[in-house]
Amino acid sequence: YEQLVALENKFKTTRYLSVCERLNLALSLSLTETQV
């Protein structure tokens, strides 16, 4: 059971991080496009 909870927490964290990474990527891309 503890392993399941740990996996769930890890999944949530990873999912959240991936969303942040996507946002950062989009921001950096738009910045690059603006500079060019």
C-alpha positions, 0 to 999 in steps of 0.5 A: 500500500505504501508503495502505491501511495509513493507511486501516486505521489511521484506520478502527480509530481512528475505530471506537475513538473512536465506541465511546468516544463511545457510552460517554460518551453513555450515561454522560451520559444515565444521569447526566441520568436520575438527576438528573431 
